[in-house]
């Protein structure tokens, strides 16, 4: 089971780095379209800041063993923090990342909690510690 967790953590860290790089390059406009209008910051700032955070979390998942559980919790929190953007995309019917139907956008909403679980499980963040 340990090797599966390691592979899952590496996959998640790599995916976060890739997505974070997309915030700065090839998917910047697409990410901007997903920033809800009620966010009191410039959409480009939100995209760049969240991209930097994604890259940092990805690197942390891949390299920092000492604080792995904390990084797992931070990653789960990040997925929770960006969930309103996914809800907004569904409610406003914004097409992005191939999600061009209500059904596709709704399915994406279901995956957000799974990403949170993935972050916590792959880092053993919610594992019991012996006293």
ABEGO torsion letter per residue (X at the ends): XAAAAAAAAAAAAAAAAAAAAAAABAAAAAAAAABBAABABBAAAAAAAAAAAAAAAAAAAAABAAAAAAAAAAAAAAAAAAAAAAAAAAAAGBBBGGBABAAAAAAAAAAAAAAAAAAAAAAGAABBBBX
